[in-house]
């Protein structure tokens, strides 16, 4: 498995709406490509092993993955799984990168058809398999979000809740004690507007603390 971290030149990132599969062929070899969402590179092994279990007679299970929520923090992983170096995972990754998708793993299962494809043929075959599954994929823009925390007095709770909802925040956790502790995620682009709204509705008694960006 090869992993690297580097910036990408895409202007905006997208995520996969649902898993998708496509099949191609080259000189009697079958290539079954699948795109699945994931949150970290640590999850790759699970998806690859699942593919192996589904296709025990396959010759190779190649993967390419992209993870990250911002252009400058993308992480990449590839594997040729026994194919000649650079002929499988790398061309699949290049196609995946050009799609601007993130938080996905692309697995390509190959059933050998009896005819060797050669280095150039393998590169084309794996790139074609990647293109086929990407063409079938349904995606949506990735909304970069910040994790926030707030401590709210009960008299301000309903107003703060409404401000969070209006600001597109997702409540992750609420703890009720002497005061209410709220954990939420909010679109990064709306963070400053939310700070102002929360300050206004709470009359300055509540501050938005950013946990992570």
Backbone as CSV, one residue per row, in Angstrom:
resi,resn,N_x,N_y,N_z,CA_x,CA_y,CA_z,C_x,C_y,C_z
1,UNK,0.846,-1.195,0.000,0.000,0.000,0.000,0.879,1.242,0.000
2,UNK,0.587,2.157,-0.867,1.336,3.417,-0.911,0.423,4.544,-0.459
3,UNK,0.915,5.365,0.471,0.134,6.484,1.000,0.957,7.760,0.871
4,UNK,0.347,8.813,0.394,1.022,10.102,0.386,0.036,11.205,0.711
5,UNK,0.568,12.356,1.070,-0.247,13.519,1.418,0.237,14.677,0.566
6,UNK,-0.667,15.306,-0.170,-0.263,16.410,-1.037,-1.480,17.231,-1.413
7,UNK,-1.286,18.501,-1.755,-2.405,19.322,-2.201,-2.887,18.893,-3.570
8,UNK,-4.137,19.121,-3.862,-4.709,18.854,-5.169,-5.017,20.187,-5.828
9,UNK,-5.171,20.179,-7.147,-5.407,21.444,-7.845,-6.880,21.686,-8.145
10,UNK,-7.767,20.846,-7.588,-9.188,21.039,-7.824,-9.694,22.201,-6.971
11,UNK,-10.672,22.938,-7.483,-11.192,24.100,-6.777,-12.233,23.731,-5.732
12,UNK,-12.968,22.641,-5.949,-13.996,22.244,-4.997,-14.068,20.730,-4.937
13,UNK,-14.401,20.241,-3.763,-14.460,18.803,-3.540,-15.904,18.325,-3.521
14,UNK,-16.089,17.057,-3.871,-17.402,16.429,-3.852,-17.315,15.120,-3.075
15,UNK,-18.459,14.651,-2.615,-18.535,13.366,-1.931,-19.535,12.469,-2.642
16,UNK,-19.410,11.185,-2.386,-20.268,10.187,-3.013,-21.601,10.105,-2.272
17,UNK,-22.698,10.085,-3.016,-24.018,9.986,-2.387,-24.356,8.550,-2.015
18,UNK,-23.914,7.578,-2.809,-24.175,6.174,-2.514,-23.144,5.320,-3.241
19,UNK,-22.942,4.113,-2.746,-21.986,3.204,-3.371,-22.424,2.885,-4.797
20,UNK,-21.436,2.645,-5.658,-21.743,2.386,-7.067,-20.738,1.390,-7.619
21,UNK,-21.174,0.611,-8.621,-20.331,-0.425,-9.211,-20.453,-0.387,-10.725
22,UNK,-19.372,-0.742,-11.411,-19.383,-0.825,-12.878,-18.417,-1.920,-13.304
23,UNK,-18.688,-2.503,-14.461,-17.838,-3.587,-14.963,-17.370,-3.278,-16.377
24,UNK,-16.096,-3.552,-16.638,-15.511,-3.388,-17.968,-14.733,-4.652,-18.313
25,UNK,-14.244,-4.720,-19.538,-13.473,-5.884,-19.977,-12.353,-5.443,-20.901
26,UNK,-11.265,-6.222,-20.894,-10.138,-5.984,-21.797,-9.484,-7.323,-22.099
27,UNK,-9.560,-7.757,-23.343,-8.970,-9.029,-23.772,-9.363,-10.178,-22.852
28,UNK,-10.640,-10.296,-22.616,-11.233,-11.372,-21.823,-11.016,-11.240,-20.311
29,UNK,-10.236,-10.264,-19.871,-10.143,-10.002,-18.434,-11.317,-9.125,-18.017
30,UNK,-11.932,-9.462,-16.889,-13.037,-8.673,-16.348,-12.513,-7.745,-15.262
31,UNK,-13.009,-6.528,-15.258,-12.645,-5.540,-14.245,-13.926,-5.033,-13.594
32,UNK,-14.059,-5.276,-12.302,-15.245,-4.851,-11.556,-14.820,-3.744,-10.594
33,UNK,-15.257,-2.537,-10.874,-14.870,-1.370,-10.072,-16.014,-0.969,-9.151
34,UNK,-15.666,-0.596,-7.933,-16.673,-0.156,-6.964,-16.165,1.063,-6.213
35,UNK,-17.042,2.037,-6.027,-16.757,3.235,-5.231,-17.580,3.180,-3.954
36,UNK,-16.918,3.384,-2.818,-17.586,3.352,-1.522,-17.065,4.518,-0.682
37,UNK,-17.945,5.123,0.088,-17.532,6.216,0.977,-16.737,5.681,2.167
38,UNK,-15.821,6.480,2.678,-15.103,6.162,3.901,-14.664,7.458,4.558
39,UNK,-14.278,7.359,5.843,-13.910,8.554,6.602,-12.414,8.662,6.846
40,UNK,-11.696,7.535,6.763,-10.257,7.563,7.020,-9.571,6.463,6.225
41,UNK,-8.264,6.625,6.026,-7.501,5.618,5.298,-7.462,4.296,6.053
42,UNK,-7.676,4.339,7.359,-7.666,3.111,8.154,-8.794,2.159,7.764
43,UNK,-9.833,2.688,7.115,-10.971,1.853,6.725,-10.732,1.094,5.424
44,UNK,-9.648,1.402,4.719,-9.419,0.793,3.408,-9.366,-0.722,3.498
45,UNK,-8.617,-1.232,4.478,-8.444,-2.676,4.598,-9.786,-3.398,4.676
46,UNK,-10.733,-2.827,5.407,-12.052,-3.454,5.543,-12.725,-3.593,4.186
47,UNK,-12.683,-2.527,3.388,-13.336,-2.560,2.076,-12.631,-3.520,1.122
48,UNK,-11.303,-3.539,1.163,-10.556,-4.446,0.288,-10.834,-5.897,0.664
49,UNK,-10.824,-6.196,1.952,-11.086,-7.574,2.382,-12.514,-7.998,2.053
50,UNK,-13.445,-7.062,2.101,-14.817,-7.380,1.713,-14.876,-7.754,0.238
51,UNK,-14.131,-7.012,-0.586,-14.083,-7.340,-2.018,-13.473,-8.714,-2.241
52,UNK,-12.417,-9.025,-1.506,-11.788,-10.344,-1.643,-12.767,-11.455,-1.271
53,UNK,-13.542,-11.209,-0.218,-14.518,-12.212,0.208,-15.619,-12.396,-0.831
54,UNK,-16.008,-11.303,-1.495,-17.042,-11.381,-2.526,-16.524,-12.007,-3.818
55,UNK,-15.205,-11.898,-4.041,-14.605,-12.390,-5.288,-13.390,-13.258,-4.968
56,UNK,-13.604,-14.423,-4.353,-12.469,-15.257,-3.936,-11.620,-15.773,-5.096
57,UNK,-12.174,-15.818,-6.304,-11.424,-16.320,-7.458,-10.736,-15.210,-8.246
58,UNK,-10.833,-13.976,-7.777,-10.240,-12.851,-8.505,-8.716,-12.932,-8.487
59,UNK,-8.104,-12.440,-9.557,-6.640,-12.428,-9.650,-6.030,-11.303,-8.822
60,UNK,-6.684,-10.147,-8.800,-6.162,-8.977,-8.101,-7.323,-8.144,-7.556
61,UNK,-7.079,-7.475,-6.430,-8.011,-6.480,-5.896,-7.199,-5.208,-5.649
62,UNK,-7.273,-4.308,-6.601,-6.511,-3.057,-6.584,-7.339,-1.977,-5.895
63,UNK,-6.680,-1.008,-5.274,-7.458,0.100,-4.715,-6.766,1.436,-4.937
64,UNK,-7.587,2.479,-4.890,-7.126,3.871,-4.863,-8.093,4.615,-3.955
65,UNK,-7.580,5.469,-3.089,-8.448,6.157,-2.132,-8.017,7.601,-1.945
66,UNK,-9.005,8.439,-1.638,-8.772,9.849,-1.324,-9.573,10.180,-0.070
67,UNK,-8.921,10.826,0.894,-9.585,11.208,2.139,-9.175,12.632,2.499
68,UNK,-10.125,13.411,2.989,-9.834,14.766,3.439,-11.017,15.678,3.215
69,UNK,-11.049,16.771,3.958,-12.175,17.698,3.855,-11.771,19.067,3.341
70,UNK,-10.501,19.229,2.981,-10.060,20.484,2.381,-8.978,20.195,1.356
71,UNK,-8.817,21.098,0.405,-7.881,20.896,-0.694,-6.468,20.617,-0.201
72,UNK,-6.039,21.311,0.835,-4.652,21.210,1.283,-4.394,20.079,2.264
73,UNK,-5.402,19.283,2.586,-5.196,18.206,3.558,-5.575,16.838,3.010
74,UNK,-5.655,16.715,1.696,-6.044,15.438,1.109,-4.955,14.388,1.296
75,UNK,-5.378,13.174,1.616,-4.484,12.032,1.737,-4.866,11.008,0.678
76,UNK,-3.853,10.322,0.148,-4.077,9.371,-0.937,-3.474,8.018,-0.581
77,UNK,-4.083,6.967,-1.079,-3.551,5.622,-0.899,-3.783,4.824,-2.173
78,UNK,-2.799,4.018,-2.567,-2.956,3.158,-3.741,-2.310,1.803,-3.478
79,UNK,-2.761,0.806,-4.207,-2.135,-0.511,-4.178,-2.297,-1.167,-5.543
80,UNK,-1.213,-1.778,-6.047,-1.273,-2.525,-7.307,-1.630,-3.990,-7.078
81,UNK,-1.564,-4.448,-5.842,-1.920,-5.819,-5.466,-1.334,-6.864,-6.418
82,UNK,-0.058,-6.783,-6.640,0.602,-7.806,-7.441,0.718,-7.512,-8.920
83,UNK,-0.005,-6.524,-9.414,0.180,-6.105,-10.800,1.526,-5.372,-10.899
84,UNK,2.121,-5.286,-12.095,3.380,-4.549,-12.225,3.264,-3.143,-11.639
85,UNK,4.306,-2.706,-10.955,4.280,-1.440,-10.230,3.853,-0.277,-11.124
86,UNK,2.879,0.483,-10.632,2.425,1.678,-11.332,1.433,1.443,-12.446
87,UNK,0.981,0.188,-12.632,0.070,-0.098,-13.753,-1.393,-0.194,-13.342
88,UNK,-1.684,-0.130,-12.042,-3.059,-0.386,-11.595,-3.567,0.692,-10.641
89,UNK,-3.040,0.709,-9.413,-3.519,1.678,-8.433,-3.249,3.118,-8.813
90,UNK,-2.072,3.381,-9.365,-1.720,4.759,-9.716,-2.599,5.325,-10.824
91,UNK,-2.794,4.628,-11.956,-3.695,5.193,-12.974,-5.127,5.344,-12.472
92,UNK,-5.571,4.413,-11.617,-6.914,4.546,-11.042,-6.993,5.786,-10.164
93,UNK,-5.937,6.041,-9.390,-5.923,7.218,-8.522,-5.935,8.510,-9.332
94,UNK,-5.194,8.550,-10.419,-5.167,9.769,-11.231,-6.558,10.094,-11.783
95,UNK,-7.289,9.072,-12.199,-8.663,9.294,-12.668,-9.535,9.759,-11.507
96,UNK,-9.348,9.148,-10.345,-10.130,9.521,-9.165,-9.842,10.963,-8.759
97,UNK,-8.590,11.356,-8.775,-8.237,12.736,-8.423,-8.879,13.740,-9.374
98,UNK,-8.929,13.409,-10.641,-9.488,14.340,-11.626,-10.981,14.560,-11.432
99,UNK,-11.633,13.663,-10.672,-13.076,13.780,-10.436,-13.406,14.729,-9.291
100,UNK,-12.394,15.098,-8.483,-12.573,15.956,-7.300,-13.365,15.273,-6.196
101,UNK,-13.488,13.950,-6.245,-14.151,13.215,-5.168,-13.206,13.046,-3.988
102,UNK,-13.748,13.085,-2.789,-12.971,12.811,-1.595,-13.755,11.896,-0.666
103,UNK,-13.063,11.369,0.322,-13.648,10.422,1.280,-14.245,9.207,0.577
104,UNK,-13.476,8.659,-0.356,-13.912,7.474,-1.103,-12.751,6.502,-1.278
105,UNK,-13.099,5.237,-1.424,-12.137,4.229,-1.850,-12.681,3.578,-3.114
106,UNK,-11.837,3.483,-4.109,-12.156,2.816,-5.370,-11.432,1.480,-5.370
107,UNK,-12.177,0.387,-5.424,-11.580,-0.940,-5.553,-11.862,-1.461,-6.954
108,UNK,-10.870,-2.117,-7.534,-11.036,-2.711,-8.860,-10.600,-4.168,-8.784
109,UNK,-11.550,-5.047,-8.981,-11.310,-6.490,-8.972,-11.020,-6.940,-10.401
110,UNK,-9.948,-7.703,-10.570,-9.640,-8.223,-11.905,-9.720,-9.741,-11.921
111,UNK,-10.463,-10.249,-12.900,-10.461,-11.673,-13.216,-9.633,-11.850,-14.483
112,UNK,-8.502,-12.529,-14.360,-7.603,-12.709,-15.495,-8.269,-13.562,-16.570
113,UNK,-8.191,-13.076,-17.816,-8.868,-13.760,-18.915,-7.988,-14.648,-19.762
114,UNK,-6.722,-14.816,-19.367,-5.842,-15.713,-20.103,-4.889,-15.027,-21.057
115,UNK,-5.097,-13.747,-21.326,-4.228,-12.993,-22.233,-3.562,-11.856,-21.467
116,UNK,-2.241,-11.817,-21.512,-1.515,-10.746,-20.830,-1.754,-9.418,-21.551
117,UNK,-1.938,-8.363,-20.783,-2.259,-7.060,-21.365,-1.033,-6.187,-21.598
118,UNK,0.074,-6.507,-20.969,1.246,-5.650,-21.080,1.093,-4.418,-20.207
119,UNK,2.198,-3.715,-20.010,2.182,-2.547,-19.128,1.180,-1.491,-19.584
120,UNK,1.261,-1.105,-20.849,0.342,-0.087,-21.359,-1.101,-0.539,-21.327
121,UNK,-1.323,-1.813,-21.641,-2.683,-2.344,-21.620,-3.281,-2.355,-20.231
122,UNK,-2.462,-2.670,-19.225,-2.945,-2.654,-17.844,-3.308,-1.246,-17.398
123,UNK,-2.444,-0.295,-17.720,-2.729,1.098,-17.357,-4.053,1.546,-17.958
124,UNK,-4.251,1.245,-19.235,-5.508,1.636,-19.895,-6.703,0.918,-19.291
125,UNK,-6.543,-0.368,-19.006,-7.663,-1.157,-18.486,-8.108,-0.663,-17.115
126,UNK,-7.154,-0.396,-16.232,-7.526,0.081,-14.895,-8.058,1.514,-14.938
127,UNK,-7.497,2.332,-15.816,-8.022,3.694,-15.968,-9.441,3.660,-16.525
128,UNK,-9.683,2.773,-17.492,-11.028,2.652,-18.066,-12.036,2.183,-17.022
129,UNK,-11.623,1.246,-16.169,-12.518,0.761,-15.112,-12.857,1.887,-14.140
130,UNK,-11.849,2.691,-13.812,-12.090,3.829,-12.914,-13.039,4.837,-13.550
131,UNK,-12.838,5.128,-14.823,-13.726,6.077,-15.516,-15.163,5.559,-15.542
132,UNK,-15.319,4.271,-15.792,-16.662,3.695,-15.907,-17.450,3.841,-14.611
133,UNK,-16.813,3.553,-13.484,-17.549,3.637,-12.224,-17.792,5.094,-11.834
134,UNK,-16.868,5.983,-12.169,-17.078,7.404,-11.873,-18.205,7.993,-12.710
135,UNK,-18.336,7.524,-13.944,-19.432,8.002,-14.790,-20.791,7.589,-14.232
136,UNK,-20.821,6.493,-13.493,-22.079,6.006,-12.918,-22.356,6.586,-11.533
137,UNK,-21.398,7.312,-10.980,-21.518,7.800,-9.604,-22.407,9.033,-9.502
138,UNK,-23.152,9.108,-8.400,-23.932,10.299,-8.062,-23.211,11.004,-6.912
139,UNK,-22.903,12.276,-7.104,-22.115,13.007,-6.114,-22.813,14.293,-5.695
140,UNK,-22.283,14.900,-4.657,-22.769,16.192,-4.202,-21.600,16.978,-3.616
141,UNK,-21.689,18.307,-3.604,-20.575,19.107,-3.085,-20.302,18.807,-1.612
142,UNK,-19.030,18.781,-1.267,-18.634,18.647,0.128,-18.748,20.003,0.816
143,UNK,-19.471,20.046,1.904,-19.586,21.270,2.696,-18.601,21.168,3.855
144,UNK,-17.574,22.014,3.845,-16.603,22.007,4.934,-17.280,22.505,6.207
145,UNK,-17.061,21.790,7.306,-17.754,22.104,8.546,-16.759,22.270,9.695
146,UNK,-17.179,23.022,10.680,-16.404,23.212,11.906,-17.175,22.613,13.074
147,UNK,-16.457,21.978,13.986,-17.069,21.471,15.214,-17.050,22.584,16.256
148,UNK,-18.189,22.809,16.892,-18.292,23.893,17.876,-18.890,23.378,19.181
149,UNK,-18.669,24.167,20.230,-19.218,23.829,21.540,-19.762,25.102,22.174
150,UNK,-20.903,24.978,22.862,-21.527,26.125,23.514,-22.039,25.708,24.885
151,UNK,-21.984,26.617,25.836,-22.604,26.422,27.144,-23.683,27.488,27.278
152,UNK,-24.939,27.033,27.462,-26.091,27.924,27.342,-26.928,27.907,28.623
153,UNK,-27.296,29.080,29.089,-28.255,29.160,30.186,-29.633,28.758,29.679
154,UNK,-30.445,28.230,30.567,-31.746,27.719,30.143,-32.628,28.798,29.529
155,UNK,-32.544,30.024,30.040,-33.406,31.074,29.503,-33.024,31.450,28.068
156,UNK,-31.801,31.117,27.658,-31.365,31.431,26.292,-31.405,30.210,25.373
157,UNK,-31.752,29.056,25.935,-31.630,27.797,25.193,-32.438,27.781,23.903
158,UNK,-33.719,28.115,23.964,-34.570,28.035,22.774,-34.098,28.994,21.686
159,UNK,-33.701,30.195,22.075,-33.216,31.157,21.087,-31.933,30.693,20.423
160,UNK,-31.027,30.129,21.215,-29.770,29.614,20.654,-30.045,28.437,19.732
161,UNK,-30.966,27.583,20.151,-31.330,26.430,19.310,-31.839,26.897,17.959
162,UNK,-32.693,27.917,17.947,-33.224,28.447,16.685,-32.109,29.053,15.835
163,UNK,-31.178,29.746,16.476,-30.057,30.341,15.743,-29.182,29.266,15.115
164,UNK,-28.960,28.184,15.842,-28.168,27.076,15.304,-28.854,26.448,14.103
165,UNK,-30.152,26.233,14.226,-30.908,25.640,13.120,-30.876,26.537,11.893
166,UNK,-31.087,27.831,12.097,-31.084,28.779,10.980,-29.708,28.869,10.326
167,UNK,-28.654,28.603,11.108,-27.294,28.672,10.581,-26.805,27.383,9.959
168,UNK,-27.697,26.395,9.841,-27.317,25.135,9.205,-26.527,24.199,10.090
169,UNK,-26.549,24.440,11.401,-25.787,23.594,12.320,-26.490,22.261,12.545
170,UNK,-25.701,21.245,12.798,-26.205,19.928,13.177,-25.827,19.675,14.628
171,UNK,-26.829,19.461,15.481,-26.571,19.201,16.895,-26.050,17.779,17.044
172,UNK,-24.871,17.652,17.636,-24.266,16.336,17.820,-24.529,15.774,19.214
173,UNK,-24.606,16.676,20.215,-24.786,16.201,21.587,-25.318,17.344,22.447
174,UNK,-26.146,16.985,23.430,-26.658,17.947,24.408,-26.549,17.329,25.794
175,UNK,-26.007,18.096,26.727,-25.908,17.650,28.114,-26.603,18.683,28.993
176,UNK,-27.599,18.212,29.762,-28.395,19.114,30.589,-27.954,19.004,32.048
177,UNK,-27.455,20.115,32.581,-27.056,20.176,33.977,-27.477,21.517,34.535
178,UNK,-26.584,22.178,35.259,-26.880,23.528,35.725,-27.109,24.446,34.529
179,UNK,-26.399,24.156,33.446,-26.593,24.818,32.157,-26.623,23.734,31.083
180,UNK,-26.875,24.134,29.857,-26.918,23.169,28.753,-25.615,23.258,27.963
181,UNK,-24.935,22.122,27.827,-23.728,22.051,27.003,-24.097,21.456,25.654
182,UNK,-23.807,22.180,24.598,-24.156,21.759,23.242,-22.898,21.525,22.425
183,UNK,-22.886,20.426,21.677,-21.850,20.182,20.673,-22.543,20.124,19.323
184,UNK,-21.957,20.779,18.328,-22.599,20.840,17.013,-21.537,20.978,15.934
185,UNK,-21.964,20.774,14.692,-21.100,21.080,13.550,-21.838,22.087,12.685
186,UNK,-21.089,22.986,12.077,-21.687,24.080,11.311,-20.876,24.285,10.041
187,UNK,-21.524,24.636,8.931,-20.767,24.946,7.716,-19.730,26.026,7.991
188,UNK,-18.492,25.775,7.588,-17.403,26.717,7.853,-17.719,28.111,7.333
189,UNK,-18.362,28.174,6.170,-18.649,29.472,5.556,-19.629,30.303,6.376
190,UNK,-20.416,29.651,7.242,-21.400,30.382,8.033,-21.020,30.559,9.487
191,UNK,-19.771,30.224,9.823,-19.357,30.237,11.225,-19.440,31.627,11.855
192,UNK,-18.923,32.636,11.185,-18.912,33.976,11.776,-20.321,34.541,11.923
193,UNK,-21.177,34.279,10.935,-22.564,34.738,11.032,-23.265,34.060,12.204
194,UNK,-22.953,32.788,12.428,-23.554,32.071,13.548,-23.074,32.640,14.881
195,UNK,-21.815,32.967,14.966,-21.295,33.589,16.197,-22.110,34.835,16.560
196,UNK,-22.338,35.680,15.556,-23.081,36.919,15.789,-24.519,36.638,16.189
197,UNK,-25.151,35.672,15.513,-26.547,35.348,15.807,-26.699,34.812,17.226
198,UNK,-25.791,33.925,17.626,-25.847,33.357,18.976,-25.608,34.442,20.022
199,UNK,-24.668,35.312,19.754,-24.406,36.408,20.694,-25.630,37.304,20.849
200,UNK,-26.307,37.573,19.725,-27.475,38.452,19.773,-28.624,37.826,20.554
201,UNK,-28.964,36.565,20.226,-30.134,35.947,20.870,-29.881,35.646,22.342
202,UNK,-28.614,35.498,22.722,-28.301,35.204,24.127,-27.913,36.456,24.905
203,UNK,-27.993,37.618,24.225,-27.620,38.898,24.837,-26.188,38.870,25.363
204,UNK,-25.328,38.227,24.589,-23.911,38.211,24.919,-23.484,37.209,25.963
205,UNK,-24.398,36.333,26.393,-24.051,35.380,27.455,-23.472,34.073,26.924
206,UNK,-23.576,33.840,25.613,-23.096,32.577,25.031,-22.058,32.862,23.957
207,UNK,-20.943,32.147,24.030,-19.905,32.244,23.009,-19.789,30.915,22.271
208,UNK,-19.508,30.995,20.979,-19.286,29.800,20.172,-17.802,29.463,20.227
209,UNK,-17.478,28.309,20.770,-16.089,27.855,20.857,-15.840,26.842,19.752
210,UNK,-14.865,27.122,18.894,-14.539,26.211,17.798,-13.621,25.117,18.323
211,UNK,-14.061,23.877,18.168,-13.274,22.726,18.615,-12.302,22.292,17.534
212,UNK,-12.777,22.269,16.278,-11.909,21.916,15.152,-12.449,22.549,13.899
213,UNK,-11.534,22.815,12.942,-11.906,23.406,11.666,-11.382,22.535,10.546
